Amino acid sequence: MDEPIPVTRDVDWGTAKLMPDVDRPRAWLLTVDGAPQSYVDLDEPTHLEFEYARRLAHVVDCAAEEDAPLDVLHLGGGGLSLPRYTAATRPGSHQDVVEADRGLLALVTEHLPLPDGSGVRVHGADAREWLENAPAASADVIVADVFGGSRVPAHLTSVEYARLAGRVLRPGGIYAANLADGAPFAFLRSQLANFAAVFAEIALIAEPGVLRGRRFGNAVLVASHAPIDTAALARRTAADVFPARVESGPSLARFTAGATVVRDADAVESPEPPGGAFSIG
């Protein structure tokens, strides 16, 4: 059997690379401009290499009874890791993936094809425009993992964007976003304020070292119009290789205290990660 060969291609937002994992026969790491975007094992779609991806998967796992199909909207595609996971763990789910980088989408669909009957549809479109045109109350789960390189685009960081997400979710639905920040957390706190202004319940999943400001890192924001099962999330995140903490209620209110919502006119990209925070090779 031929050894897999790395693939490099210029895409809309940079240079993408697909690099085979020497330890797993049909597994690939996707990077854009050196920043890791996704890890995909074509033979084992439930294997999620990145910690933040596992935390997003925990949210999906807790969104409904085990095995129950879901209508999921993914904003940001990457290597389609989480759609593959959801298709495997919740057969019969209907999933739409919205990815603005059409060149990246073409690369992934060519080299990392979805299995037949996955129930996953991919769309080359802007995430916010998709939300603006999506039917109200049409999604059980919205997963946002949108990075232009290593930063969340400004038009996806405002309270108006949060309202659009709230409109598209069903009453018991749940929103989860992968974000990145470091102390003093001006960006992360503003995002929590945005979603607290729209949703009745919010929570945050992150490693203690990140929350204490010791390093720049990922955090998963969770929001819902209905109560969030933070106990179930906490059990799952605590059992990970790199355990995370689930903050909600008074502790999260203290973390967010003083933060104000950000409107479209003042919205900015998420902060640039410090050198070496995420980049490889």
C-alpha positions as CSV (number, residue, x, y, z in Angstrom):
1,M,0.0,0.0,0.0
2,D,1.3,3.4,-1.0
3,E,2.3,5.8,1.8
4,P,0.0,8.8,2.0
5,I,1.5,12.0,0.6
6,P,1.1,15.5,2.2
7,V,-1.0,17.9,0.2
8,T,-0.4,21.6,0.0
9,R,-2.8,24.0,-1.7
10,D,-3.5,27.8,-1.8
11,V,-7.0,28.3,-0.5
12,D,-9.1,31.5,-0.2
13,W,-7.7,32.5,3.3
14,G,-4.1,31.2,3.1
15,T,-2.1,28.1,2.4
16,A,-3.7,24.8,3.5
17,K,-1.8,21.6,4.2
18,L,-3.0,18.1,4.8
19,M,-0.4,16.0,6.6
20,P,-0.8,12.3,7.2
21,D,-0.4,10.9,10.7
22,V,2.3,8.3,10.7
23,D,0.6,6.5,13.7
24,R,-2.9,6.2,12.2
25,P,-3.2,4.8,8.7
26,R,-6.0,7.1,7.3
27,A,-5.7,10.1,9.7
28,W,-4.8,13.6,8.6
29,L,-4.0,17.0,10.2
30,L,-5.3,20.1,8.4
31,T,-3.5,23.4,8.9
32,V,-4.0,26.8,7.3
33,D,-0.9,29.1,7.4
34,G,0.6,26.8,10.0
35,A,-2.3,27.0,12.4
36,P,-4.0,23.6,13.1
37,Q,-7.6,23.6,11.9
38,S,-8.8,20.0,12.1
39,Y,-7.7,16.4,12.7
40,V,-9.6,13.7,10.8
41,D,-9.4,9.9,11.1
42,L,-11.4,8.6,8.1
43,D,-11.5,5.1,9.7
44,E,-12.5,6.3,13.2
45,P,-14.7,9.4,13.0
46,T,-15.3,9.4,16.7
47,H,-11.6,10.0,17.4
48,L,-11.2,13.7,18.1
49,E,-7.6,14.7,18.6
50,F,-8.0,18.3,19.6
51,E,-9.2,19.1,23.2
52,Y,-11.5,21.9,22.0
53,A,-13.1,19.5,19.5
54,R,-13.8,17.0,22.2
55,R,-15.4,19.8,24.3
56,L,-17.7,20.8,21.4
57,A,-18.5,17.1,21.0
58,H,-19.5,16.9,24.7
59,V,-22.0,19.7,24.1
60,V,-23.5,17.7,21.2
61,D,-23.5,14.6,23.3
62,C,-25.5,16.4,26.0
63,A,-27.9,18.1,23.6
64,A,-30.4,15.2,23.5
65,E,-30.9,11.6,24.6
66,E,-28.2,9.2,23.5
67,D,-28.4,8.2,19.8
68,A,-31.3,10.6,19.1
69,P,-30.8,12.4,15.7
70,L,-30.3,16.1,15.7
71,D,-30.6,19.0,13.2
72,V,-27.1,20.6,13.5
73,L,-25.8,23.7,11.9
74,H,-22.0,24.0,11.8
75,L,-20.6,27.5,11.1
76,G,-17.1,26.8,9.9
77,G,-16.1,23.5,8.3
78,G,-12.4,22.8,8.5
79,G,-11.9,19.1,8.0
80,L,-15.5,18.3,9.0
81,S,-14.4,16.6,12.2
82,L,-17.4,17.3,14.3
83,P,-20.0,16.6,11.5
84,R,-18.3,13.2,11.0
85,Y,-18.5,12.5,14.8
86,T,-22.1,13.5,15.0
87,A,-23.1,11.4,12.0
88,A,-21.4,8.4,13.6
89,T,-22.8,8.9,17.1
90,R,-26.3,10.1,16.1
91,P,-27.3,8.3,12.9
92,G,-30.1,10.0,11.0
93,S,-29.0,13.5,12.0
94,H,-29.4,16.2,9.4
95,Q,-26.3,18.5,9.3
96,D,-25.5,21.6,7.3
97,V,-21.9,22.8,7.2
98,V,-21.3,26.4,6.2
99,E,-17.7,27.3,5.2
100,A,-16.7,30.6,3.6
101,D,-13.4,29.4,2.3
102,R,-14.6,27.6,-0.8
103,G,-11.0,26.5,-1.7
104,L,-10.6,24.8,1.7
105,L,-14.0,23.1,1.3
106,A,-12.9,21.8,-2.2
107,L,-9.7,20.5,-0.7
108,V,-11.4,18.7,2.1
109,T,-14.2,17.2,0.1
110,E,-11.7,15.9,-2.5
111,H,-9.1,14.4,-0.1
112,L,-11.2,13.6,3.0
113,P,-14.6,12.6,1.5
114,L,-17.6,12.1,3.6
115,P,-19.1,8.6,3.7
116,D,-22.2,7.9,1.7
117,G,-25.4,8.5,3.6
118,S,-23.7,10.8,6.2
119,G,-26.6,13.2,6.2
120,V,-24.1,16.1,6.0
121,R,-24.5,18.8,3.4
122,V,-21.7,21.4,2.8
123,H,-22.2,24.9,1.6
124,G,-19.7,27.5,0.5
125,A,-21.1,30.6,2.2
126,D,-20.6,33.2,4.8
127,A,-21.7,32.1,8.3
128,R,-23.6,35.3,9.2
129,E,-25.3,35.5,5.8
130,W,-26.4,31.9,6.3
131,L,-27.9,32.7,9.7
132,E,-29.7,35.8,8.3
133,N,-31.4,33.6,5.7
134,A,-32.0,30.4,7.7
135,P,-35.5,29.5,8.8
136,A,-36.3,30.5,12.4
137,A,-36.3,27.7,15.0
138,S,-34.7,25.3,12.5
139,A,-31.6,23.9,14.4
140,D,-31.3,21.8,17.6
141,V,-27.6,22.7,17.8
142,I,-25.4,25.4,16.3
143,V,-21.7,24.9,16.5
144,A,-19.5,27.9,15.6
145,D,-15.8,27.2,14.9
146,V,-15.1,30.0,12.4
147,F,-11.5,31.3,12.1
148,G,-10.0,33.3,9.3
149,G,-6.6,31.9,9.9
150,S,-6.3,32.1,13.6
151,R,-8.9,34.8,14.4
152,V,-12.7,34.9,14.5
153,P,-13.9,37.4,11.9
154,A,-15.4,40.6,13.4
155,H,-18.9,40.2,12.0
156,L,-19.2,37.1,14.1
157,T,-18.4,38.8,17.4
158,S,-21.3,41.2,17.9
159,V,-24.5,41.0,19.9
160,E,-26.5,41.3,16.6
161,Y,-24.8,38.0,15.5
162,A,-25.8,36.4,18.8
163,R,-29.4,37.4,18.2
164,L,-29.3,35.8,14.7
165,A,-28.1,32.5,16.3
166,G,-30.8,32.8,18.9
167,R,-33.4,33.1,16.2
168,V,-32.3,30.0,14.3
169,L,-32.2,27.8,17.4
170,R,-35.2,25.9,18.5
171,P,-36.5,26.8,22.0
172,G,-34.6,23.9,23.7
173,G,-31.6,24.2,21.4
174,I,-28.0,24.9,22.3
175,Y,-25.2,27.0,20.8
176,A,-21.5,26.2,21.2
177,A,-18.6,28.3,20.0
178,N,-14.9,27.6,19.9
179,L,-13.1,30.9,21.0
180,A,-9.5,31.7,21.9
181,D,-8.2,34.4,24.3
182,G,-5.8,35.1,27.1
183,A,-5.7,37.4,30.1
184,P,-7.2,39.9,30.7
185,F,-9.9,38.2,28.5
186,A,-11.4,41.4,27.0
187,F,-12.6,39.5,24.0
188,L,-13.9,36.4,25.8
189,R,-15.7,38.5,28.4
190,S,-17.4,40.6,25.6
191,Q,-18.6,37.4,23.9
192,L,-20.1,36.1,27.1
193,A,-21.8,39.5,27.6
194,N,-23.2,39.3,24.0
195,F,-24.7,35.9,24.5
196,A,-26.0,36.6,28.1
197,A,-27.9,39.5,26.6
198,V,-29.7,37.1,24.2
199,F,-29.9,33.7,26.0
200,A,-31.3,32.8,29.4
201,E,-28.4,30.4,30.2
202,I,-24.7,30.5,29.4
203,A,-21.7,28.4,30.4
204,L,-18.0,28.3,29.6
205,I,-15.7,25.3,29.2
206,A,-11.9,25.8,29.5
207,E,-8.8,24.4,31.2
208,P,-8.1,25.9,34.6
209,G,-4.7,27.2,33.4
210,V,-6.4,29.2,30.7
211,L,-9.1,30.6,33.0
212,R,-6.4,31.7,35.5
213,G,-4.7,33.6,32.8
214,R,-1.6,31.5,32.7
215,R,-1.7,31.0,29.0
216,F,-3.6,31.8,25.8
217,G,-5.9,29.1,24.9
218,N,-9.3,27.8,23.7
219,A,-12.6,28.2,25.5
220,V,-16.0,26.9,24.5
221,L,-18.9,29.2,25.0
222,V,-22.3,27.5,25.5
223,A,-25.6,29.2,25.4
224,S,-29.3,28.2,25.4
225,H,-32.8,29.5,25.9
226,A,-33.3,26.4,28.1
227,P,-31.3,25.2,31.2
228,I,-27.9,23.7,30.3
229,D,-27.0,20.4,31.9
230,T,-23.7,21.7,33.3
231,A,-23.3,18.7,35.6
232,A,-23.3,16.3,32.7
233,L,-20.8,18.6,30.8
234,A,-18.6,18.8,33.9
235,R,-18.4,15.0,34.2
236,R,-17.4,14.6,30.6
237,T,-14.9,17.4,30.5
238,A,-13.3,16.4,33.8
239,A,-12.6,12.9,32.3
240,D,-10.6,14.2,29.3
241,V,-6.9,13.7,29.0
242,F,-6.5,17.5,29.7
243,P,-9.4,18.1,32.1
244,A,-11.5,21.3,31.7
245,R,-13.8,23.1,34.1
246,V,-17.4,24.2,33.4
247,E,-18.1,27.7,34.7
248,S,-21.7,28.9,35.0
249,G,-24.0,30.8,37.4
250,P,-22.3,33.1,40.0
251,S,-18.7,32.1,39.1
252,L,-19.2,32.9,35.5
253,A,-21.0,36.2,36.4
254,R,-17.9,37.2,38.4
255,F,-15.7,36.4,35.4
256,T,-17.9,38.5,33.1
257,A,-18.6,41.4,35.6
258,G,-18.2,44.8,33.9
259,A,-18.1,43.4,30.4
260,T,-20.5,45.1,27.9
261,V,-22.1,43.9,24.7
262,V,-20.3,44.7,21.4
263,R,-22.4,46.0,18.6
264,D,-21.7,45.6,14.9
265,A,-20.3,49.1,14.7
266,D,-17.6,48.3,17.3
267,A,-17.0,44.6,16.6
268,V,-13.4,43.5,16.1
269,E,-11.6,40.2,15.3
270,S,-10.6,37.9,18.1
271,P,-7.1,38.6,19.3
272,E,-4.0,37.4,17.5
273,P,-2.6,34.4,19.3
274,P,0.9,35.0,20.7
275,G,3.7,33.5,18.6
276,G,3.7,29.8,18.7
277,A,0.5,29.5,20.6
278,F,-1.1,27.3,18.0
279,S,1.1,27.2,15.0
280,I,3.2,24.1,14.0
281,G,5.8,23.2,11.4
